[in-house]
Amino acid sequence: MIFYTCITNGYDTVPDVYYDKDCQYICFHDGTIETTKAPWKYVKLEVEEECPVRKSYHPKHCPHLYFDEGEYVIWVDAAYNITKDLVEFSKEYEGNFMLPIHPDKRSLTAEFNKLHAYGFSTKEEILDMARLMHSRGYEPKHYNQTINCVIWRRLTPKVIEWGNVWRDWYMGGVNRDQISSSVAEYLVYEADRTEIIIKGNHHLKGIKLVELSKPNRIKEYNHSYCIDKPNNRSIVDFLTELNSIWNFKDIKSMMIKSSTDTLPFEFGSDIDTELIVFTCITNNYDVFPRESYYDPNVKYVCFHDGTIDTTVEPWIYVELDLDIEDPRDFAFYVKANAHEFFPENSYTVWIDGCFILTEEFVKNSMKSFPFSVLKHGGKFSLLDEIIEGYTCAFFSEETLLNFVNDLKTDGYDFKKYSSPQCTIVWRKLTADIKEFNERWYYWGKKINRDNIPFDAAIQDTGTEPLFYGDRDRSGIKLGFPNKVGRRGKHPQHGDKKQYLGLQKLLKNLQKITGLSQKIYARYKDHEFYMRYFGIISGVERLRY
């Protein structure tokens, strides 16, 4: 039994191995690594290929050019160590050809999209390969994604033929080998399948064949791939062209999730009726910045509690008499329940009143319906959002724990927190949005923040917004320095010293939510906001 790998461009360190005297361990290389680590035997790779990735894949695809027919060979990517479990599992395999199932289980569309969005291959390379696959009868349903970090092969004539076809399709196509592997299976020989983590269907119960953290990887992708990432508009155009080859069922979701920074206006069409921009200012909290741009075809509505200047045009001012004492809760009632103040099917945009409005914001807003919201600039986890509010005393510990327990009782999935930032919210006031609004308000009444309640309403109703992955691309410059109209502070409802109990709180939250602070609490330092809200002095440093 032969375990083998290949390292080019110093991409990985030489793997550790569990030594078995009945096995051989062979490492192909291009001269960029140390060749002293035992028990490996080192073979200098003599392949004329400029790209280090395509070069390293040569023995991976074509082991029959390096080993004798009939031999049992196991490829292992050099990013992974060869463990005792892997060796013993490999000894028991009695077939000729096996590939591991990819843990992400991406569709063919998703894989093509990743190749393009991450810059692994050009648009032309991908589309040319897709057209050729289609011409050979390959359909998206044939794609059963494998991870190919481990490949078990006995070098029979059919297995050798599969390797040759895999190499041909890879060299003539995209610079990742999962798709070409699937094509070779379709055309030549279908492999057996195994899981990377085997749970209970084998006497080696619970074994992990490789450590997916890639412990030996020392370089980034861009050190070996010619990466040139496209923008979102290019991704949408690419997916549209790809869809002209196959009628992909998941093309819409791929367009929405095309890259990290989604921009809803790229997916929408201009609305054909009036746009309503609205806000609510209570407790003289904000004034409208003089620098704002106002579109003559947009209606601007400001609800208020009688504490503000109502002379700034073109705002239409509506004073409300709500039986709500807290000024923040007063404003939130208007924000959440837009359907109570505007006609059904109105196109509404909530925006906090302190920001400078721009022409770009209006232009983007016209295409951001039926439902869009900002992604938080810090991409907060649920714990991150809680910590910020707790350390700034926006709510008490008792209120927080009651709220979190209510979420758990309701079946809320804490790990799926979508990290919204509700500074701007675009909504067409349909029946579905009315239901969403009511659930948002239901949860928002329970705690003095609106982001977590917004996500709870998403999970409750199944109504999902499109997210501005890059919040500043909405047309509004956001962040604290850009709150140029902010004049006041809303009341705090927590103890200003409660931040001292943060560690104890996080332990209690882990019991309720299952969220470990080691993974889900990335932002514990909120000193700036704590000074702003009078929690600590200007020179005081945190010690929690």
C-alpha positions as CSV (number, residue, x, y, z in Angstrom):
1,M,0.0,0.0,0.0
2,I,1.5,3.3,-1.1
3,F,0.6,6.7,0.4
4,Y,1.7,9.6,-1.7
5,T,1.5,13.3,-2.1
6,C,3.0,16.3,-3.9
7,I,4.2,19.7,-2.8
8,T,5.0,22.6,-5.2
9,N,5.7,26.2,-4.6
10,G,6.3,25.5,-0.9
11,Y,2.5,25.4,-0.4
12,D,2.5,22.9,2.5
13,T,5.0,21.5,5.0
14,V,5.8,17.8,4.7
15,P,3.0,15.9,6.5
16,D,3.3,13.8,9.6
17,V,2.5,10.1,9.2
18,Y,1.6,7.1,11.2
19,Y,4.3,4.7,10.2
20,D,3.2,1.2,9.1
21,K,6.0,-1.1,8.0
22,D,3.7,-2.5,5.3
23,C,3.2,0.9,3.7
24,Q,5.3,3.2,1.5
25,Y,5.3,7.0,1.8
26,I,6.3,8.9,-1.3
27,C,6.4,12.7,-1.6
28,F,6.8,14.3,-5.1
29,H,8.1,17.9,-5.0
30,D,9.6,20.7,-7.2
31,G,12.6,21.4,-5.0
32,T,10.9,24.0,-2.8
33,I,10.8,21.9,0.4
34,E,13.2,20.1,2.8
35,T,13.6,16.5,1.9
36,T,14.8,15.1,5.2
37,K,11.7,14.1,7.1
38,A,11.2,10.4,7.6
39,P,9.7,8.0,6.6
40,W,9.0,9.8,3.3
41,K,10.9,9.0,0.1
42,Y,11.3,12.1,-2.0
43,V,10.9,12.1,-5.8
44,K,11.7,15.3,-7.8
45,L,8.9,16.1,-10.1
46,E,9.8,16.4,-13.8
47,V,6.8,18.0,-15.4
48,E,6.8,21.0,-17.8
49,E,4.1,23.1,-16.3
50,E,4.3,26.8,-15.3
51,C,1.3,26.8,-12.9
52,P,2.4,25.2,-9.6
53,V,-1.1,23.9,-8.9
54,R,-1.6,22.2,-12.2
55,K,2.0,20.8,-11.9
56,S,1.3,19.4,-8.4
57,Y,-1.9,17.6,-9.7
58,H,0.0,15.6,-12.3
59,P,0.8,12.6,-10.0
60,K,-2.5,13.1,-8.3
61,H,-4.4,12.5,-11.6
62,C,-2.0,10.0,-13.2
63,P,-0.4,7.8,-10.6
64,H,0.0,5.1,-13.3
65,L,2.8,7.1,-14.8
66,Y,4.8,6.8,-11.5
67,F,3.6,3.4,-10.1
68,D,3.1,-0.1,-11.6
69,E,-0.3,-1.3,-12.8
70,G,-2.1,-3.3,-10.1
71,E,-0.6,-1.4,-7.2
72,Y,-2.8,0.0,-4.4
73,V,-2.1,3.8,-4.1
74,I,-3.7,6.4,-1.8
75,W,-3.3,10.0,-2.7
76,V,-3.4,12.4,0.4
77,D,-3.2,16.2,-0.1
78,A,-0.1,17.5,1.7
79,A,-2.2,19.8,3.8
80,Y,-3.3,16.8,5.8
81,N,-1.4,14.4,8.1
82,I,-1.7,10.6,7.6
83,T,-3.2,9.2,10.8
84,K,-3.5,5.7,12.2
85,D,-7.2,5.8,11.5
86,L,-6.6,6.6,7.8
87,V,-4.0,3.9,7.4
88,E,-6.2,1.2,9.1
89,F,-9.3,2.3,7.2
90,S,-7.4,2.1,3.9
91,K,-6.1,-1.4,4.7
92,E,-9.7,-2.6,5.0
93,Y,-10.9,-1.1,1.7
94,E,-11.4,-4.0,-0.8
95,G,-12.6,-2.0,-3.8
96,N,-10.7,-0.5,-6.7
97,F,-11.7,3.2,-6.6
98,M,-13.1,5.4,-3.9
99,L,-13.6,9.2,-3.3
100,P,-14.7,11.1,-0.2
101,I,-18.0,13.0,-0.1
102,H,-17.5,16.7,0.1
103,P,-18.8,17.9,3.6
104,D,-20.3,21.1,1.9
105,K,-22.3,19.2,-0.7
106,R,-22.3,22.1,-3.2
107,S,-24.4,22.0,-6.4
108,L,-22.7,22.3,-9.8
109,T,-23.9,25.9,-10.0
110,A,-22.4,26.7,-6.6
111,E,-19.1,25.1,-7.5
112,F,-18.9,27.1,-10.8
113,N,-19.9,30.2,-8.9
114,K,-17.2,29.7,-6.3
115,L,-14.5,29.2,-9.0
116,H,-15.5,32.4,-10.6
117,A,-16.2,34.5,-7.5
118,Y,-12.9,33.5,-5.8
119,G,-10.8,34.0,-8.9
120,F,-9.7,30.4,-9.3
121,S,-10.6,30.4,-13.0
122,T,-11.6,33.0,-15.5
123,K,-15.1,33.5,-16.8
124,E,-14.0,32.2,-20.3
125,E,-12.4,29.0,-18.9
126,I,-15.5,28.1,-16.9
127,L,-18.0,28.8,-19.7
128,D,-16.0,27.0,-22.3
129,M,-15.8,24.0,-20.0
130,A,-19.5,24.1,-19.2
131,R,-20.4,24.2,-22.9
132,L,-18.1,21.2,-23.6
133,M,-19.6,19.3,-20.7
134,H,-23.1,20.0,-22.0
135,S,-22.1,18.8,-25.5
136,R,-21.0,15.5,-24.0
137,G,-24.4,14.9,-22.4
138,Y,-23.3,15.9,-18.9
139,E,-26.2,17.3,-16.8
140,P,-26.1,19.2,-13.4
141,K,-27.9,16.2,-11.8
142,H,-24.7,14.1,-12.4
143,Y,-22.7,16.3,-10.0
144,N,-22.1,14.6,-6.7
145,Q,-19.3,16.7,-5.3
146,T,-16.3,15.0,-3.8
147,I,-13.5,16.6,-1.8
148,N,-10.6,14.6,-3.5
149,C,-8.2,15.3,-0.6
150,V,-7.9,11.5,-0.3
151,I,-8.2,9.1,-3.3
152,W,-8.1,5.3,-3.0
153,R,-7.1,3.5,-6.2
154,R,-6.0,0.1,-7.4
155,L,-4.4,0.7,-10.7
156,T,-6.6,-1.4,-12.9
157,P,-7.0,-0.5,-16.6
158,K,-10.4,1.2,-16.0
159,V,-9.0,3.2,-13.0
160,I,-6.1,4.3,-15.2
161,E,-8.5,5.4,-18.0
162,W,-10.4,7.4,-15.4
163,G,-7.2,9.2,-14.3
164,N,-6.3,10.0,-17.9
165,V,-9.7,11.5,-18.7
166,W,-9.7,13.4,-15.4
167,R,-6.3,14.9,-16.3
168,D,-7.5,15.9,-19.8
169,W,-10.6,17.6,-18.6
170,Y,-8.7,19.4,-15.8
171,M,-6.0,20.7,-18.1
172,G,-8.5,21.9,-20.6
173,G,-10.8,23.4,-18.0
174,V,-10.9,25.1,-14.7
175,N,-8.1,25.2,-12.2
176,R,-9.8,23.1,-9.5
177,D,-10.3,19.4,-10.0
178,Q,-13.7,18.5,-8.4
179,I,-15.7,19.2,-11.6
180,S,-13.3,17.5,-13.9
181,S,-13.3,14.5,-11.5
182,S,-17.1,14.3,-11.8
183,V,-17.0,14.5,-15.6
184,A,-14.5,11.6,-15.7
185,E,-16.8,9.6,-13.5
186,Y,-19.7,10.3,-15.8
187,L,-17.7,9.3,-18.9
188,V,-15.6,6.4,-17.6
189,Y,-15.9,5.0,-14.2
190,E,-18.0,5.9,-11.1
191,A,-16.1,5.7,-7.8
192,D,-17.2,4.2,-4.5
193,R,-18.0,6.9,-1.8
194,T,-17.0,7.4,1.8
195,E,-17.5,10.1,4.4
196,I,-14.5,12.1,5.7
197,I,-15.9,11.6,9.2
198,I,-17.2,8.1,9.7
199,K,-19.9,7.9,12.3
200,G,-21.0,4.4,13.5
201,N,-21.1,2.5,10.2
202,H,-17.7,1.0,10.7
203,H,-15.9,-0.7,13.6
204,L,-13.6,2.4,13.7
205,K,-16.5,4.4,15.0
206,G,-16.2,8.2,15.0
207,I,-13.0,8.4,13.1
208,K,-11.9,11.4,11.2
209,L,-9.9,10.3,8.1
210,V,-8.2,13.7,7.7
211,E,-8.1,16.9,9.8
212,L,-10.1,19.4,7.8
213,S,-8.3,22.4,9.3
214,K,-5.4,21.6,6.9
215,P,-2.7,21.7,9.6
216,N,0.2,21.7,7.1
217,R,-1.0,24.6,4.9
218,I,1.4,27.5,5.1
219,K,0.5,29.6,2.1
220,E,-2.7,31.3,0.9
221,Y,-4.5,30.5,-2.3
222,N,-3.1,33.6,-4.0
223,H,0.4,32.3,-3.7
224,S,-0.4,29.6,-6.1
225,Y,-3.4,30.6,-8.1
226,C,-3.7,33.6,-10.4
227,I,-6.5,35.2,-8.4
228,D,-8.4,38.1,-9.8
229,K,-11.8,38.3,-8.0
230,P,-14.7,39.8,-10.0
231,N,-17.2,42.3,-8.6
232,N,-20.8,41.4,-8.0
233,R,-22.1,42.8,-11.3
234,S,-19.6,40.6,-13.1
235,I,-20.7,37.6,-11.1
236,V,-24.4,38.2,-11.9
237,D,-23.5,38.5,-15.6
238,F,-21.4,35.3,-15.5
239,L,-24.3,33.3,-13.8
240,T,-26.7,34.6,-16.4
241,E,-24.5,33.3,-19.2
242,L,-23.9,30.0,-17.3
243,N,-27.7,29.6,-17.0
244,S,-28.0,29.9,-20.8
245,I,-26.2,26.6,-21.0
246,W,-28.2,24.7,-18.4
247,N,-31.4,25.9,-16.9
248,F,-30.2,25.8,-13.3
249,K,-32.9,25.5,-10.6
250,D,-30.7,27.3,-8.0
251,I,-29.5,30.1,-10.2
252,K,-31.5,32.8,-8.3
253,S,-30.1,31.9,-4.9
254,M,-26.6,31.8,-6.4
255,M,-27.0,35.3,-7.7
256,I,-28.1,36.5,-4.3
257,K,-25.3,34.7,-2.6
258,S,-22.8,35.4,-5.4
259,S,-20.0,36.8,-3.3
260,T,-19.3,38.0,0.2
261,D,-20.6,41.5,-0.3
262,T,-24.1,41.2,-1.8
263,L,-25.7,44.4,-3.1
264,P,-29.5,44.1,-3.4
265,F,-29.8,46.9,-6.0
266,E,-27.9,44.6,-8.4
267,F,-30.8,42.1,-8.4
268,G,-33.8,44.4,-8.4
269,S,-35.6,46.6,-10.9
270,D,-36.7,50.2,-10.5
271,I,-40.0,50.6,-8.7
272,D,-42.9,52.1,-10.7
273,T,-44.5,54.1,-8.0
274,E,-43.6,56.6,-5.2
275,L,-40.7,56.0,-2.9
276,I,-41.2,56.9,0.8
277,V,-38.3,57.6,3.0
278,F,-39.3,57.8,6.6
279,T,-37.8,58.1,10.1
280,C,-38.9,58.9,13.7
281,I,-37.1,61.3,16.0
282,T,-37.9,61.4,19.7
283,N,-36.3,63.1,22.7
284,N,-34.6,65.6,20.3
285,Y,-32.3,62.7,19.4
286,D,-31.3,63.8,15.9
287,V,-31.4,66.8,13.6
288,F,-31.4,66.5,9.8
289,P,-27.9,67.2,8.3
290,R,-27.9,70.3,6.1
291,E,-25.8,68.5,3.5
292,S,-28.5,65.9,2.6
293,Y,-29.7,65.5,-1.0
294,Y,-33.5,65.4,-1.5
295,D,-35.1,64.0,-4.6
296,P,-38.2,65.9,-5.8
297,N,-39.9,62.6,-6.7
298,V,-39.5,61.0,-3.2
299,K,-41.7,61.6,-0.2
300,Y,-39.9,62.2,3.1
301,V,-41.9,61.6,6.3
302,C,-40.7,62.3,9.8
303,F,-42.7,61.1,12.7
304,H,-41.9,62.7,16.1
305,D,-43.0,63.3,19.7
306,G,-43.0,67.1,19.6
307,T,-39.4,67.6,20.7
308,I,-37.8,68.6,17.4
309,D,-37.5,71.4,14.9
310,T,-40.1,70.9,12.2
311,T,-39.0,73.5,9.7
312,V,-36.4,71.5,7.6
313,E,-37.9,70.9,4.1
314,P,-39.0,68.8,2.3
315,W,-39.8,66.6,5.3
316,I,-43.5,66.0,6.1
317,Y,-43.8,66.1,9.9
318,V,-46.3,63.9,11.7
319,E,-46.6,64.3,15.5
320,L,-47.7,61.1,17.3
321,D,-49.4,60.7,20.6
322,L,-48.4,57.2,21.5
323,D,-48.8,55.7,25.0
324,I,-45.1,54.7,25.1
325,E,-43.0,56.4,27.7
326,D,-39.5,55.4,26.6
327,P,-38.4,57.5,23.6
328,R,-36.4,54.7,22.1
329,D,-39.4,52.3,22.2
330,F,-41.6,55.1,20.8
331,A,-39.4,55.4,17.7
332,F,-39.1,51.7,17.4
333,Y,-42.9,51.3,17.3
334,V,-42.9,53.5,14.1
335,K,-39.8,51.8,12.7
336,A,-41.2,48.2,13.0
337,N,-44.8,48.9,12.2
338,A,-44.5,50.8,9.0
339,H,-47.7,49.1,7.7
340,E,-49.7,51.1,10.2
341,F,-48.7,54.4,8.8
342,F,-48.5,53.9,5.0
343,P,-50.9,52.2,2.5
344,E,-50.5,48.5,1.6
345,N,-47.9,47.8,-1.1
346,S,-46.1,51.2,-0.4
347,Y,-42.3,51.2,-1.0
348,T,-40.8,52.4,2.2
349,V,-37.3,53.0,3.4
350,W,-36.6,53.5,7.1
351,I,-33.4,55.5,7.9
352,D,-32.0,56.8,11.1
353,G,-32.3,60.6,11.0
354,C,-28.7,61.5,11.7
355,F,-27.2,60.5,8.4
356,I,-26.5,62.5,5.3
357,L,-28.9,61.5,2.4
358,T,-27.4,61.2,-1.1
359,E,-28.5,60.9,-4.7
360,E,-26.8,57.5,-4.8
361,F,-28.9,56.3,-1.9
362,V,-32.1,57.2,-3.7
363,K,-30.9,55.5,-6.9
364,N,-30.0,52.3,-5.1
365,S,-33.2,52.3,-3.0
366,M,-35.3,52.2,-6.2
367,K,-33.9,48.7,-6.8
368,S,-33.7,47.4,-3.3
369,F,-37.2,46.0,-2.9
370,P,-39.2,44.0,-1.9
371,F,-37.1,43.6,1.3
372,S,-33.5,44.5,2.0
373,V,-31.4,45.5,5.1
374,L,-27.8,46.2,5.9
375,K,-25.3,43.6,7.1
376,H,-23.6,44.7,10.3
377,G,-20.2,46.3,9.6
378,G,-18.5,44.0,12.1
379,K,-20.5,40.9,10.9
380,F,-21.5,40.4,14.5
381,S,-22.4,37.0,16.0
382,L,-25.4,37.0,18.3
383,L,-23.0,37.0,21.3
384,D,-21.1,40.0,19.8
385,E,-24.4,41.9,19.5
386,I,-25.4,41.0,23.1
387,I,-22.0,42.0,24.5
388,E,-22.1,45.5,22.9
389,G,-25.6,46.2,24.4
390,Y,-24.8,44.6,27.8
391,T,-21.5,46.4,28.4
392,C,-23.1,49.7,27.4
393,A,-26.0,49.1,29.8
394,F,-28.7,49.3,27.1
395,F,-30.6,46.5,29.0
396,S,-30.3,44.8,32.3
397,E,-29.0,41.3,32.8
398,E,-32.4,40.1,33.9
399,T,-34.1,41.5,30.8
400,L,-31.4,39.9,28.6
401,L,-31.7,36.4,30.1
402,N,-35.5,36.5,30.0
403,F,-35.3,37.5,26.3
404,V,-32.7,34.8,25.4
405,N,-34.8,32.1,27.3
406,D,-37.9,33.2,25.4
407,L,-36.0,32.9,22.1
408,K,-34.9,29.4,23.1
409,T,-38.5,28.4,24.0
410,D,-39.6,29.7,20.6
411,G,-37.1,27.4,18.8
412,Y,-34.7,30.1,17.7
413,D,-31.4,28.9,16.2
414,F,-28.8,31.0,17.9
415,K,-26.0,29.9,15.5
416,K,-27.9,31.1,12.4
417,Y,-27.8,34.8,13.5
418,S,-27.8,36.8,10.3
419,S,-26.1,40.0,11.7
420,P,-28.5,42.7,10.5
421,Q,-27.9,46.4,11.1
422,C,-31.3,48.1,11.0
423,T,-30.1,51.6,10.4
424,I,-31.7,51.3,7.0
425,V,-34.5,48.9,6.1
426,W,-36.2,48.7,2.7
427,R,-39.7,47.2,2.7
428,K,-42.6,46.9,0.2
429,L,-45.6,46.7,2.6
430,T,-47.1,43.4,1.5
431,A,-49.1,41.0,3.7
432,D,-45.9,39.0,4.3
433,I,-44.0,42.1,5.4
434,K,-46.9,43.0,7.7
435,E,-46.5,39.6,9.4
436,F,-42.7,40.2,9.6
437,N,-43.2,43.6,11.1
438,E,-45.5,42.4,13.8
439,R,-43.0,39.7,14.9
440,W,-40.2,42.2,14.8
441,Y,-42.1,44.4,17.1
442,Y,-43.1,41.5,19.3
443,W,-39.5,40.6,20.0
444,G,-38.2,44.2,20.0
445,K,-40.5,45.1,22.9
446,K,-38.6,42.5,25.1
447,I,-35.2,44.2,24.8
448,N,-33.7,47.6,24.1
449,R,-32.1,46.7,20.8
450,D,-33.6,45.9,17.4
451,N,-31.1,43.8,15.5
452,I,-31.6,40.4,17.3
453,P,-35.4,40.9,17.2
454,F,-35.1,41.5,13.5
455,D,-33.3,38.2,13.0
456,A,-35.9,36.4,15.3
457,A,-38.6,37.7,13.0
458,I,-36.7,36.3,10.0
459,Q,-36.6,32.9,11.6
460,D,-40.2,33.1,12.8
461,T,-41.8,34.0,9.5
462,G,-39.3,32.6,7.0
463,T,-39.3,36.1,5.3
464,E,-35.7,36.7,4.3
465,P,-34.3,40.1,3.2
466,L,-31.4,40.6,0.8
467,F,-28.4,42.0,2.7
468,Y,-26.1,44.8,1.8
469,G,-22.9,42.9,2.5
470,D,-20.9,46.1,2.2
471,R,-23.2,48.5,4.1
472,D,-21.6,51.7,2.7
473,R,-22.5,50.6,-0.8
474,S,-26.1,51.5,0.1
475,G,-25.2,55.1,-0.8
476,I,-25.1,56.2,2.9
477,K,-21.8,56.6,4.7
478,L,-22.3,54.8,8.0
479,G,-20.4,54.3,11.2
480,F,-20.2,56.6,14.3
481,P,-18.2,59.4,12.7
482,N,-21.0,59.8,10.0
483,K,-23.8,60.3,12.5
484,V,-23.4,64.0,11.9
485,G,-27.0,64.8,13.1
486,R,-26.9,62.8,16.3
487,R,-27.5,65.1,19.3
488,G,-28.9,63.0,22.1
489,K,-28.7,59.7,23.9
490,H,-31.6,57.4,24.7
491,P,-32.1,56.2,28.3
492,Q,-30.1,53.1,29.4
493,H,-31.9,50.4,31.3
494,G,-29.0,48.4,32.8
495,D,-26.6,48.9,35.6
496,K,-23.5,50.8,34.5
497,K,-21.3,48.4,36.4
498,Q,-22.8,45.2,35.1
499,Y,-20.0,44.9,32.5
500,L,-17.9,43.6,35.4
501,G,-19.9,40.4,35.4
502,L,-19.5,39.8,31.6
503,Q,-17.5,36.5,32.0
504,K,-20.2,35.0,34.3
505,L,-22.9,36.2,31.9
506,L,-21.2,34.5,28.9
507,K,-21.0,31.2,30.8
508,N,-24.7,31.5,31.5
509,L,-25.5,32.4,27.9
510,Q,-23.5,29.3,26.7
511,K,-25.8,27.1,28.7
512,I,-28.8,28.6,27.1
513,T,-27.6,29.2,23.5
514,G,-24.9,26.6,23.1
515,L,-22.6,29.4,21.8
516,S,-19.0,29.2,23.1
517,Q,-17.4,32.6,23.7
518,K,-14.2,31.2,22.3
519,I,-15.8,30.9,18.9
520,Y,-18.8,33.3,19.0
521,A,-17.5,36.2,21.1
522,R,-15.0,38.0,18.8
523,Y,-15.7,41.6,19.9
524,K,-15.4,42.0,23.7
525,D,-13.8,45.4,23.6
526,H,-16.4,48.2,23.3
527,E,-14.4,50.8,25.2
528,F,-15.3,53.6,22.7
529,Y,-19.0,53.2,23.1
530,M,-18.7,52.6,26.8
531,R,-17.0,55.9,27.2
532,Y,-19.6,57.6,25.0
533,F,-22.4,56.3,27.2
534,G,-20.7,57.1,30.4
535,I,-19.9,53.6,31.5
536,I,-16.2,54.2,32.0
537,S,-14.2,57.5,32.1
538,G,-12.1,58.8,29.2
539,V,-8.9,57.4,30.6
540,E,-10.2,54.3,32.3
541,R,-9.2,50.9,30.8
542,L,-11.2,47.8,30.9
543,R,-10.2,44.9,33.2
544,Y,-12.9,42.3,32.5
